[in-house]
Amino acid sequence: MTDSSYDFDRLPDRRDTGSIKWGRAADNQLAMGLADMDFAAAPPILEALQARVEHGVFGYTEPGPRFTSAIVNWVADRHKWVIESEWIMPAPGIMPSMAHLMRSTLDPGSGIIVQTPAFSPIPHVVEQNGFIVVENSLRLVDNRYEMDLGALEAAVARTDVHAMVLCSPHNPSGRVWSREELKAVAGLCEGHNVLVISDEIHGEVIYPGRDFTPYGMVAHPTARHATLFGPSKGFNLPGLRTAVTVIPDESLRSEFRQELTRVNEDFGINPMGALALEAAYTLGADWLDALTTYLVRNIDELTEGLAGTSVTVIPPDASFLVWLDCRALGLTDAELKHRFDQAGVLIEPGINFGPDGAGFVRINVGTSRARVLEAVERLSRYLAV
């Protein structure tokens, strides 16, 4: 048991449930790649879903006042961000919303800034929707990523650049951008009328000593920006496909709504996802706090366990994903993946996040401590130089 009333040490068996994460793992592998956790949902969420199952009807559903008030109150209480209910647009996920935002407001061929290393679906959605990725490499300084604001300024000043995807907290590094950094981004982008799409899906699990600031708190309300978030990562609900797009500017919101209408995505929402969101944001804070405490110890175990290898842990400010610097092993990316496969630990290769991820891997510690310790024991043997 943990030191809380929630038992994160006991995990449901996810094999043979259609799990993408565990379906990709061989029988002898620990699935620690894909970004969902192995924990059961918080009790208030399960209770809300069970009550709806007993009700027995799953018809077309629209977001009601409980849905929007849960979101408004959550971001106010958790992040001190005051939003209006009319700014809220429900969505089936972060990436669909990102695509709709790009398509609704940008001309084909527009340049979109992506900070690298980047969560691979971000450049993918840019390119697959007819836009151009403009890379802005982050800098790893003293084992911590920083923005290259000089290079970013040059990028936003390009006449072909009309948008930027901000990953905040950053995936894969887990970096929480400071208010000052976000203000700098806002100043640059607003000065050149560049749309900012802020992906904040990992903004629920924030570690002690780090302050997470939603981009909307530093941006001007009438500037072109949208904030994308939801309970899917922090509360482990990605399969319910329910997220939130917050757009303060009325004209941008209207363009976005028209795009949703074009693809018939404006008629109803997932009733189970909506209930889960309401329960998470209304009754789930204690569970999330206990989870965060548990994950801190998992990261500590990983860091201490790999201390005897040539792998360096990039300490995350947020999220259950940990970025490992394996470059000192002197392996190619293919060799590096093979080494982890030999250890029986399925991870996400860093090269999947672009050239800036070469020599790195991303590992998911959103699982039991026993599983983290087993992974550490395996890796300490196979990653020693």
VEXDRENSE-615995 format. One record per residue (C-alpha): residue number from 1; chain; x, y, z. Coordinates in steps of 0.05 Angstrom, whole numbers, plus 5000, padded with zeros to 4 digits. Each point is the difference from the previous one (the first is absolute). Last residue first. Layout:
// VEXDRENSE-615995
NUM,A,X,Y,Z $
...
This chain:
// VEXDRENSE-615995
385,A,5584,5005,4593 $
384,A,4941,4982,5043 $
383,A,4934,5004,4964 $
382,A,4981,4926,4999 $
381,A,5010,4984,5073 $
380,A,4973,5064,5030 $
379,A,4942,4995,4951 $
378,A,4972,4936,5028 $
377,A,5004,5022,5073 $
376,A,4971,5068,4982 $
375,A,4942,4968,4963 $
374,A,4985,4955,5060 $
373,A,5002,5061,5045 $
372,A,4952,5037,4956 $
371,A,4954,4939,4999 $
370,A,5001,4995,5076 $
369,A,4986,5074,5005 $
368,A,4936,4990,4961 $
367,A,4989,5038,4934 $
366,A,5003,5070,4972 $
365,A,5075,4996,4994 $
364,A,4999,5006,4924 $
363,A,5068,5001,4965 $
362,A,5023,5047,4944 $
361,A,5066,4984,4965 $
360,A,5059,5043,4980 $
359,A,5058,4991,4951 $
358,A,4966,5037,4944 $
357,A,4943,5043,5027 $
356,A,5023,5064,4965 $
355,A,4993,4961,4934 $
354,A,4925,4993,5010 $
353,A,4956,4975,5058 $
352,A,5001,4929,4973 $
351,A,5076,5004,5007 $
350,A,4988,4998,5075 $
349,A,4977,4928,4998 $
348,A,4936,4988,5040 $
347,A,5011,4944,5050 $
346,A,4986,4925,5006 $
345,A,5043,4971,5056 $
344,A,5021,4927,4990 $
343,A,5073,5014,5011 $
342,A,5014,4975,4930 $
341,A,4948,5048,4974 $
340,A,5035,5056,5037 $
339,A,5066,4981,4966 $
338,A,4965,4993,4932 $
337,A,4972,5070,5007 $
336,A,5070,5026,5012 $
335,A,5029,4961,4942 $
334,A,4948,5030,4953 $
333,A,5014,5070,5028 $
332,A,5074,4990,4990 $
331,A,5039,4986,5063 $
330,A,5055,5040,5034 $
329,A,4974,4985,5070 $
328,A,5013,5072,5018 $
327,A,4941,5020,4956 $
326,A,4949,4967,5045 $
325,A,4965,5062,5025 $
324,A,4935,4976,5031 $
323,A,4935,5039,4995 $
322,A,4948,4981,5053 $
321,A,4925,4997,4989 $
320,A,4953,5002,5060 $
319,A,4988,5074,4990 $
318,A,5031,5063,5030 $
317,A,5065,5034,5020 $
316,A,5039,4941,4971 $
315,A,5071,4984,5021 $
314,A,5041,4983,4938 $
313,A,5027,4932,5020 $
312,A,5071,4986,4977 $
311,A,5019,4931,4974 $
310,A,5073,4978,5008 $
309,A,4980,4950,5053 $
308,A,5010,4999,5075 $
307,A,4951,5057,5011 $
306,A,4946,4961,4963 $
305,A,4968,4973,5063 $
304,A,5003,5066,5036 $
303,A,4965,5037,4944 $
302,A,4947,4946,4989 $
301,A,4986,4994,5075 $
300,A,4994,5076,5006 $
299,A,4953,5002,4940 $
298,A,4956,4948,5033 $
297,A,5002,5039,5065 $
296,A,4975,5063,4965 $
295,A,4947,4958,4965 $
294,A,4969,4980,5067 $
293,A,4996,5073,5022 $
292,A,4966,5018,4934 $
291,A,4950,4944,5008 $
290,A,4982,5024,5070 $
289,A,4988,5071,4973 $
288,A,4959,4972,4943 $
287,A,4957,4959,5047 $
286,A,4988,5060,5045 $
285,A,4981,5044,4940 $
284,A,4950,4950,4971 $
283,A,4932,5025,5024 $
282,A,4979,5057,4953 $
281,A,5052,4997,4945 $
280,A,5003,4925,4997 $
279,A,4925,4990,5008 $
278,A,4983,5051,4946 $
277,A,5052,4971,4953 $
276,A,4976,4929,5011 $
275,A,4928,5021,4987 $
274,A,5020,5035,4935 $
273,A,5040,4939,4978 $
272,A,4942,4954,5014 $
271,A,4952,5045,4961 $
270,A,5046,5005,4940 $
269,A,4981,5066,4968 $
268,A,4944,5027,4958 $
267,A,4994,5029,4930 $
266,A,5058,5047,4985 $
265,A,5045,4949,4967 $
264,A,4963,5000,4934 $
263,A,5064,5012,4960 $
262,A,4978,5069,4975 $
261,A,4966,5015,5066 $
260,A,5065,4991,5037 $
259,A,5033,5047,4950 $
258,A,4946,5052,5011 $
257,A,5011,4995,5075 $
256,A,5074,5014,4992 $
255,A,4987,5062,4958 $
254,A,4950,5024,5052 $
253,A,5050,4989,5056 $
252,A,5053,5039,4962 $
251,A,4950,5058,4992 $
250,A,4979,4997,5073 $
249,A,5070,5001,5030 $
248,A,5002,4962,5066 $
247,A,5010,4930,4970 $
246,A,5002,4942,5049 $
245,A,5001,4931,4968 $
244,A,4982,4943,5047 $
243,A,5010,4926,4996 $
242,A,4961,4935,5000 $
241,A,5023,4937,4966 $
240,A,4976,4949,5051 $
239,A,5061,4958,4984 $
238,A,5047,5054,5026 $
237,A,4972,4996,5071 $
236,A,5062,4994,5044 $
235,A,4982,5056,5050 $
234,A,5062,5042,4985 $
233,A,5003,4980,4927 $
232,A,4927,5000,4977 $
231,A,4975,5055,5045 $
230,A,4999,5055,4948 $
229,A,5041,5053,4965 $
228,A,5005,5044,4938 $
227,A,5011,5075,5006 $
226,A,4987,5045,4940 $
225,A,5033,5064,4977 $
224,A,4989,5058,4953 $
223,A,5004,5061,5044 $
222,A,4935,5030,5027 $
221,A,5011,4973,5070 $
220,A,5073,5023,5003 $
219,A,5044,4941,5017 $
218,A,5030,4990,5069 $
217,A,4944,4961,5034 $
216,A,4979,4966,4936 $
215,A,5067,4965,4998 $
214,A,4982,4961,5062 $
213,A,5052,5009,5054 $
212,A,5028,4940,5037 $
211,A,5040,5014,5062 $
210,A,5054,4950,5019 $
209,A,5025,4988,5071 $
208,A,4961,4936,5009 $
207,A,4985,4963,4935 $
206,A,4944,5017,4951 $
205,A,4954,4944,4976 $
204,A,4941,5038,4969 $
203,A,5035,5040,4946 $
202,A,5017,4941,4955 $
201,A,4944,5016,4951 $
200,A,5023,5072,4994 $
199,A,5007,5005,4924 $
198,A,5002,5075,4987 $
197,A,4981,5020,4929 $
196,A,5029,5069,4989 $
195,A,4978,5039,4938 $
194,A,5054,5048,4975 $
193,A,4978,5073,4994 $
192,A,5073,5022,4996 $
191,A,5002,5038,5066 $
190,A,4952,4951,5030 $
189,A,5049,4943,4987 $
188,A,5061,5035,5028 $
187,A,4966,5029,5061 $
186,A,4963,4935,5015 $
185,A,5064,4959,4996 $
184,A,5036,5049,5047 $
183,A,4941,4997,5048 $
182,A,5004,4925,4998 $
181,A,5074,5002,5018 $
180,A,4986,5048,5057 $
179,A,4943,4957,5027 $
178,A,5048,4942,5002 $
177,A,4994,4941,4953 $
176,A,4988,4933,5033 $
175,A,5050,4949,4970 $
174,A,4976,4928,4997 $
173,A,5052,4985,4947 $
172,A,4956,4962,4950 $
171,A,4952,5037,4999 $
170,A,5005,5071,5025 $
169,A,4952,5025,5053 $
168,A,4979,5039,4959 $
167,A,5009,4978,4927 $
166,A,4994,5065,4961 $
165,A,4978,4992,4928 $
164,A,5015,5063,4961 $
163,A,4961,5033,4944 $
162,A,5005,5046,4940 $
161,A,5071,4991,4974 $
160,A,5008,5017,4925 $
159,A,5022,5072,5013 $
158,A,5055,4978,5047 $
157,A,5001,5042,5064 $
156,A,4975,4943,5042 $
155,A,5061,4959,4981 $
154,A,5052,5054,5015 $
153,A,4969,5013,5068 $
152,A,5001,4925,5014 $
151,A,5074,4997,4982 $
150,A,5014,5055,5051 $
149,A,4953,4968,5050 $
148,A,5038,4935,5001 $
147,A,4955,4968,5052 $
146,A,5033,4962,5057 $
145,A,5005,4926,5016 $
144,A,5033,4976,5064 $
143,A,5060,4954,5010 $
142,A,5048,5058,5009 $
141,A,4976,5032,4935 $
140,A,4961,4960,4949 $
139,A,4978,5050,4947 $
138,A,4933,4996,4965 $
137,A,4999,4998,4924 $
136,A,4950,5044,4962 $
135,A,4977,4960,4940 $
134,A,4955,5030,4947 $
133,A,4952,4945,4979 $
132,A,4962,5018,4936 $
131,A,4924,4993,4992 $
130,A,4957,4955,4957 $
129,A,4960,4963,5053 $
128,A,5045,4940,5002 $
127,A,5061,5044,5012 $
126,A,4974,5035,5062 $
125,A,4966,4938,5027 $
124,A,5066,4962,4994 $
123,A,5041,5056,5031 $
122,A,4955,4994,5062 $
121,A,4990,4925,4998 $
120,A,5075,4991,5015 $
119,A,5003,5033,5068 $
118,A,5055,5048,4984 $
117,A,5075,5005,5012 $
116,A,4992,5053,4977 $
115,A,4956,5062,5003 $
114,A,4949,5003,4943 $
113,A,4988,5065,4962 $
112,A,4946,4997,4947 $
111,A,5014,5024,4929 $
110,A,4940,5011,4955 $
109,A,4994,4955,4939 $
108,A,4925,4998,5001 $
107,A,4971,5065,5028 $
106,A,4988,5001,5075 $
105,A,4937,5012,5042 $
104,A,4953,4941,4999 $
103,A,5051,4948,4976 $
102,A,5050,5015,5055 $
101,A,4948,5002,5055 $
100,A,4967,4936,4974 $
99,A,5067,4963,5000 $
98,A,5015,5022,5071 $
97,A,4931,4980,5023 $
96,A,5009,4931,4970 $
95,A,5068,4995,5035 $
94,A,4975,5019,5068 $
93,A,4941,4952,5003 $
92,A,4926,4989,4989 $
91,A,4985,5075,5009 $
90,A,4957,5045,5044 $
89,A,5003,5075,4985 $
88,A,5007,5046,5060 $
87,A,5005,5075,4990 $
86,A,4926,5009,5015 $
85,A,5012,4976,5072 $
84,A,5047,5058,5014 $
83,A,5069,4988,5026 $
82,A,5037,5020,5064 $
81,A,5067,4966,5008 $
80,A,5023,4990,5072 $
79,A,5030,4932,4980 $
78,A,4965,4949,5043 $
77,A,4941,5039,5029 $
76,A,4986,5042,4938 $
75,A,5017,4945,4951 $
74,A,4954,4952,5037 $
73,A,4943,5049,5010 $
72,A,4994,5018,4926 $
71,A,5006,4927,4979 $
70,A,4948,4974,5050 $
69,A,4956,5059,4982 $
68,A,5002,4981,4926 $
67,A,4979,4928,5011 $
66,A,4949,5015,5054 $
65,A,4969,5053,4954 $
64,A,4987,4949,4945 $
63,A,5042,4970,4946 $
62,A,4954,4965,4950 $
61,A,4984,4926,4997 $
60,A,4973,4955,4946 $
59,A,4975,4937,5033 $
58,A,5034,4954,5049 $
57,A,4943,4971,5041 $
56,A,5009,4947,5053 $
55,A,4991,5038,5065 $
54,A,5041,4944,5032 $
53,A,5056,5017,4951 $
52,A,4993,5074,5019 $
51,A,5008,4983,5074 $
50,A,5061,4958,4985 $
49,A,5032,5058,4963 $
48,A,4990,5048,5058 $
47,A,5025,4949,5050 $
46,A,5062,4985,4958 $
45,A,5016,5074,4995 $
44,A,4991,5010,5075 $
43,A,5046,4940,5013 $
42,A,5058,5027,4959 $
41,A,5016,4960,4937 $
40,A,5039,4935,5004 $
39,A,5075,5009,4994 $
38,A,5042,4975,4941 $
37,A,5016,5069,4972 $
36,A,4995,5025,4929 $
35,A,5056,5029,4958 $
34,A,5023,4941,4959 $
33,A,5069,4973,5019 $
32,A,5005,4963,5066 $
31,A,4971,4932,4981 $
30,A,5043,4951,5040 $
29,A,5021,4945,4953 $
28,A,5001,4924,5008 $
27,A,4933,4988,4968 $
26,A,5016,5047,4942 $
25,A,4974,5071,5004 $
24,A,4960,5034,4945 $
23,A,4934,4976,5029 $
22,A,5020,5030,5066 $
21,A,5000,5072,4976 $
20,A,4944,4991,4949 $
19,A,4955,4970,5054 $
18,A,4947,4957,4967 $
17,A,4983,4969,5068 $
16,A,5040,4936,4989 $
15,A,5056,5025,5044 $
14,A,4982,5056,5048 $
13,A,5002,4962,5065 $
12,A,4976,5049,5052 $
11,A,5054,5030,5044 $
10,A,5011,4998,5075 $
9,A,5056,5045,5023 $
8,A,4960,5063,4988 $
7,A,4956,4986,5061 $
6,A,4965,5064,5018 $
5,A,4988,5017,5074 $
4,A,5069,5032,5002 $
3,A,5068,4976,5025 $
2,A,5000,4948,4945 $
1,A,4980,4928,5009 $
